[in-house]
Structure formats: structure tokens, C-alpha cells
Amino acid sequence: MPRDLDLAVRPDVALDEAALRHAVSRAVGCGPDDVAHLRVLRRALDARRSVRFQLRLRVWLRGETPAAESLPTPPTFPTTRTGRPVVIVGGGPAGLFAALRLAEHGVPALVVERGKEVQARRRDLAVLNRQGTVDPESNYCFGEGGAGTYSDGKLYTRSQKRGPVAAVLDCLVAHGADPDIRVEARPHVGSNRLPKIVTALRETLARAGVEVVFGARVTELVVAGDRVEGVRCFDGREVAASAVVLASGHSARDVYGFATRAGLGLEAKAFAVGVRVEHPQAIIDRIQYGADAGRFPLPAATYRLATTVDERGVFSFCMCPGGWIVPTTTETEAVVVNGMSLARRDSPFANSGVVVGLEPADVLALGFPGPTGGVALQSMLERRAWESGGGAQVAPAQRLTDFVAGRSSGDLSDCSYRPGVRPARLDEALPAFIAERLRAGLRRFGRQLRGFDTREALVVGVETRSSSPVRIVRDGGTLAAPACRNVYPCGEGAGYAGGIVSAALDGLAVADAIARVWDE
Ligand SMILES: Cc1cc2nc3c(=O)[nH]c(=O)nc-3n(C[C@H](O)[C@H](O)[C@H](O)COP(=O)(O)OP(=O)(O)OC[C@H]3O[C@@H](n4cnc5c(N)ncnc54)[C@H](O)[C@@H]3O)c2cc1C
């Protein structure tokens, strides 16, 4: 019988098979040659005091043979029932996982997506990065796979639903993700691998008879009484539906307009706004790994920072070690930044959103009333950032030390953001409510991580789309909108998710809710 063992070991031991075998044999109380086979079940890098790998291992001793490890495979599907399809608006993680789960239930489904399929989308992103030209229908937020496709692909979630989280990770592995994501405490895919996974998911959906229609921006819900009959697209074509899943993501601001026209309830929710901070990766490695930086082939170091300033959270968000800052606006006269990285995480930069949590009352006090006040605030800040950058997606930036001191930067250090950065007073462009808290937060972060508040770090603006400022109201039990009983608000744009995995989980939950109605 194999035994499971928790072990904390230095990198030189964790990364060397023979040394690890020795450490295991000491822990088990046998000789190194008695350890026949090791399997890593969980791996976490802990750099809090000295660098250690926390491993959970399964150990087989001499004479014991491990059963072959079976990897997850794409799901199989029952025969699809007859009837109008469930129309899923949006092919992001929420929409794709809803479609997969509906197919598993044998419920017919169709995905309508305003953007393009991943390869065509890749070309539009190249133009965006090189020329600063934004295609409002094909960008970092819109297109096959949603905002997650060209993201960092971090797959951490605060969700406690471990079983379903494992199911999401298994599904990604079945479609081409590295099986290690099932082992790593902080799994990550990388934006060079995500497009292939998204294509494979589409192929699986096609086998189940689920089509994904591209270039189909939905502009209206076709409503009769308290039920939806279908959706209308921008070109007038109508698609009949037995139910509609609204999984349109946090950047589809037009969706809130047609949701309101269809009588769905909207409410303002808390969200966060701030800047992206970028350091040379070597500085973060030195801070986190100390003398071990460069001694072992350790992954690019990460950090996670949080504090409270005047009753509002200030925190780092979506940290991308070895990554790039990317232009993630969906509008032509706006600048929004976010971060991504490749699987290798080998760019010389480390970036992270540093944002201030805003309550609906804060947004109102800043002069933006109503359920979509947060969207109006985001738009105002994004437009200001575009003006400060001077167009072509050039982003306003300031040295972190100048931002904190409240002075302009005469010059800027190197930055990964391809359309380019230009010195600007970001501390003045942001409302004082946000800028003052960011300043105090960044000062504290400099004490928490010695060297974080270096002159070499930049703040780049603006990071406004960290989450949705609006919730489309739904019933907690049926997951449907009370005003339209077969419309299912879903994922991040509807206010029920905040990342790839949580959006996928919400898609699964909504699909299960719809299948229950079909079963009845
Ligand atoms: C650059 C970047 C990096 C990120 N990094 C990470 C990360 O590392 N880890 C993480 O967990 N999260 C990350 N995120 C956030 C993550 O991508 C989102 O939380 C997640 O994609 C939300 O999933 P969703 O399905 O709810 O919405 P989305 O992924 O936004 O998908 C919505 C889809 O709906 C489509 N759509 C919108 N309106 C319409 C319409 N009217 N008609 C038809 N289709 C429509 C859009 O084109 C889009 O494809 C990142 C986001 C960005 C932009």
C-alpha cells in the first residue's frame, strides 16, 4: 500500500530526484533504495522565510507497484433531446463550461459570440499591440474563449467548492493543459497555451452538436411576457431559444442596456480600480528569494499584498510574474491595462494590478449615480487615461516613487507594455479618494516587501476592469432572472464570478439549473 507524506524541502532537494528520494527515505524510516516510486500530489512554493517547496507525495516502497496514472479525457455525451436550443450569449469560460455541461445533460445549446475565433483574434491583437488600433469586436476581452484566452491563465480561485474546481481543471487537462495544473497550489496555463485549449473545447462541443457562431453580437432579448423567446443580433437575425444564458463578461457594457430594456434588474456592486505596477522581475526575485535568487531554477517570483486604508481594501491583483502589461480596452478612445504571461513566465518584468476596493456608495459620492454608475466611472477614467497617453493606446505612466511623492516623472524606466508609455501625473488623473489610498497602500507595501517601492518600478494606468461593477439580479435558487424566468445571468459580467475558474464554475451551476427545468 502506498503512503502519503507531507514534506517541506529546499529547492536543491525538491528539484533533484536522488536528493528527494533521500529526504523521503529519512521521513519514512527506510533506505533510499527502498523507495521504489514517488508521485507528487501537491506542490507549493513557500518563500516566506527561506525558500521551501511544500510537497505532498505518494510513496511506493520496494515490492509495491504504482497503478498507472490515468489522465482525464474529454467528456462523452448522451443523445441530445429535441427542442429549441439554450442560447448562450458569450463564449468565455462561463459560456463554454455552461455549453459543455448542457451537452452532458443532453440539452441542446448554441453559443453566440460577438468576437472572432482564436486564430483570427490573435492577428487583431498583434495589430493592437503594434499599431495601437482597437477593433471593438475583437480584442483582449472579446472573442473566442473570452477575456481568459489571452490572459495569464492563473487558475486560482477563492471558491471552496473543491470538487467542481477539480472538475474544471480536469476538463482543461483533457483539452490540452499541462497535467501539472492538478498538482500545483497556484496553477497557471499561460496565454501561448490557452488558445489551443479553447479550440479543443470548441471541437468537443461540435462533437456534441453544439455550434459556436462567431461575429454574432446580440443586441436585444426577444421577450414575451415573463419569458424570453430568443435573441436578436446586430444584423437583425433572430435566434429562437428555450432559455438564454447571459455570459457576456465584464466589458460588454451594451449588454446592461438590453438587459434593462428586457426588464431585468440591475444593481451596483463593489468593484476595484487602480493601476498596474511593474518591476524588473529580478527585483521581485531578490526580494522574495533572497540569496536563493539565481541559485536554483526557481519560477519567476510572485507576491500578494493587501492592506486597509481608511476603511477600503488596497490590494495587489492578478500578479503576472515574467509577464507583460497588455492593452485591454474594448473601446477606441479609452486606455485600460491588465497583465498576461506565457507558460514559461520568462519576460524580464513582473506586473500586478494594485487596486482600491470601491463600494456603490463611494461611486455615488464621486458623482456617478444608479446601478451602472460604476461603468460610468470606469469609462471616465479610461477616457482620461487615453487622453493622457496621447492616443494609439499609449498608456500614462509614472515612477512608483513619484506617484507616492506626488510629483511628475521626468523619464520612465523600461516597460513591457508594447504600445508604449508616456510620463503623466496618474496620481492627479485618479480621483483623490482612489489616489490617496493607493499612495498609502504602496508606501505600506514598500515596508511589507523591502525594495518594492523602488524608483525602477512604474505605475501604469488605468486598471479599471478588474471585476464587474454591476450585478444582473437572479434568483438564488433557480439562478434565473425574476423578471424573465428563462434568462440566466451568468459569469463575471453578470456579477457572479471574478476569474476564469469561478466563471467556469458559474457556467456549470447555471447549466445544471437549466437541466433541472428540462427534467421537470
Ligand atoms: C488580460 C487579462 C488577464 C487575465 N488574467 C486572468 C488570470 O490569470 N486568471 C483569472 O482567473 N482571470 C484572469 N482574467 C479575468 C478572466 O479572464 C475573466 O474573469 C473571465 O474570462 C470571465 O469569464 P466570463 O465567461 O464570465 O466572461 P468573458 O471571459 O469576458 O467572456 C464573455 C464573452 O462574451 C462575449 N460577448 C460579450 N457581449 C456579447 C454580445 N452582446 N453578444 C455576443 N457575445 C458577447 C465576449 O466577446 C466574450 O468572449 C484576465 C482578464 C484579462 C483581460
PDBQT file of the ligand as one rigid body, heavy atoms in Angstrom, charges set to zero:
ROOT
HETATM    1  C1  LIG A 601      -5.538  40.359 -19.868  1.00  0.00    +0.000 C 
HETATM    2  C2  LIG A 601      -6.375  39.609 -18.871  1.00  0.00    +0.000 A 
HETATM    3  C3  LIG A 601      -5.742  38.740 -17.987  1.00  0.00    +0.000 A 
HETATM    4  C4  LIG A 601      -6.484  37.997 -17.088  1.00  0.00    +0.000 A 
HETATM    5  N1  LIG A 601      -5.842  37.075 -16.303  1.00  0.00    +0.000 NA
HETATM    6  C5  LIG A 601      -6.572  36.228 -15.548  1.00  0.00    +0.000 A 
HETATM    7  C6  LIG A 601      -5.947  35.170 -14.861  1.00  0.00    +0.000 A 
HETATM    8  O1  LIG A 601      -4.744  34.959 -14.946  1.00  0.00    +0.000 OA
HETATM    9  N2  LIG A 601      -6.729  34.349 -14.098  1.00  0.00    +0.000 N 
HETATM   10  C7  LIG A 601      -8.077  34.545 -13.978  1.00  0.00    +0.000 A 
HETATM   11  O2  LIG A 601      -8.733  33.777 -13.274  1.00  0.00    +0.000 OA
HETATM   12  N3  LIG A 601      -8.691  35.540 -14.632  1.00  0.00    +0.000 NA
HETATM   13  C8  LIG A 601      -7.980  36.376 -15.422  1.00  0.00    +0.000 A 
HETATM   14  N4  LIG A 601      -8.611  37.378 -16.108  1.00  0.00    +0.000 N 
HETATM   15  C9  LIG A 601     -10.058  37.532 -15.926  1.00  0.00    +0.000 C 
HETATM   16  C10 LIG A 601     -10.809  36.428 -16.667  1.00  0.00    +0.000 C 
HETATM   17  O3  LIG A 601     -10.397  36.389 -17.996  1.00  0.00    +0.000 OA
HETATM   18  C11 LIG A 601     -12.294  36.658 -16.533  1.00  0.00    +0.000 C 
HETATM   19  O4  LIG A 601     -12.624  36.692 -15.165  1.00  0.00    +0.000 OA
HETATM   20  C12 LIG A 601     -13.095  35.548 -17.190  1.00  0.00    +0.000 C 
HETATM   21  O5  LIG A 601     -12.727  35.405 -18.526  1.00  0.00    +0.000 OA
HETATM   22  C13 LIG A 601     -14.593  35.835 -17.083  1.00  0.00    +0.000 C 
HETATM   23  O6  LIG A 601     -15.279  34.850 -17.791  1.00  0.00    +0.000 OA
HETATM   24  P1  LIG A 601     -16.723  35.095 -18.408  1.00  0.00    +0.000 P 
HETATM   25  O7  LIG A 601     -17.007  33.894 -19.226  1.00  0.00    +0.000 OA
HETATM   26  O8  LIG A 601     -17.665  35.480 -17.334  1.00  0.00    +0.000 OA
HETATM   27  O9  LIG A 601     -16.590  36.369 -19.344  1.00  0.00    +0.000 OA
HETATM   28  P2  LIG A 601     -15.579  36.654 -20.581  1.00  0.00    +0.000 P 
HETATM   29  O10 LIG A 601     -14.385  35.799 -20.499  1.00  0.00    +0.000 OA
HETATM   30  O11 LIG A 601     -15.378  38.129 -20.567  1.00  0.00    +0.000 OA
HETATM   31  O12 LIG A 601     -16.400  36.208 -21.836  1.00  0.00    +0.000 OA
HETATM   32  C14 LIG A 601     -17.507  36.901 -22.307  1.00  0.00    +0.000 C 
HETATM   33  C15 LIG A 601     -17.672  36.667 -23.794  1.00  0.00    +0.000 C 
HETATM   34  O13 LIG A 601     -18.914  37.204 -24.191  1.00  0.00    +0.000 OA
HETATM   35  C16 LIG A 601     -18.765  37.799 -25.466  1.00  0.00    +0.000 C 
HETATM   36  N5  LIG A 601     -19.827  38.817 -25.605  1.00  0.00    +0.000 N 
HETATM   37  C17 LIG A 601     -19.943  39.973 -24.918  1.00  0.00    +0.000 A 
HETATM   38  N6  LIG A 601     -21.046  40.627 -25.297  1.00  0.00    +0.000 NA
HETATM   39  C18 LIG A 601     -21.638  39.876 -26.244  1.00  0.00    +0.000 A 
HETATM   40  C19 LIG A 601     -22.809  40.077 -27.021  1.00  0.00    +0.000 A 
HETATM   41  N7  LIG A 601     -23.565  41.149 -26.875  1.00  0.00    +0.000 N 
HETATM   42  N8  LIG A 601     -23.122  39.125 -27.936  1.00  0.00    +0.000 NA
HETATM   43  C20 LIG A 601     -22.345  38.009 -28.098  1.00  0.00    +0.000 A 
HETATM   44  N9  LIG A 601     -21.218  37.802 -27.386  1.00  0.00    +0.000 NA
HETATM   45  C21 LIG A 601     -20.878  38.714 -26.457  1.00  0.00    +0.000 A 
HETATM   46  C22 LIG A 601     -17.381  38.394 -25.433  1.00  0.00    +0.000 C 
HETATM   47  O14 LIG A 601     -16.863  38.567 -26.725  1.00  0.00    +0.000 OA
HETATM   48  C23 LIG A 601     -16.615  37.352 -24.641  1.00  0.00    +0.000 C 
HETATM   49  O15 LIG A 601     -15.995  36.394 -25.473  1.00  0.00    +0.000 OA
HETATM   50  C24 LIG A 601      -7.891  38.158 -17.027  1.00  0.00    +0.000 A 
HETATM   51  C25 LIG A 601      -8.536  39.056 -17.885  1.00  0.00    +0.000 A 
HETATM   52  C26 LIG A 601      -7.782  39.769 -18.820  1.00  0.00    +0.000 A 
HETATM   53  C27 LIG A 601      -8.482  40.710 -19.754  1.00  0.00    +0.000 C 
ENDROOT
TORSDOF 0
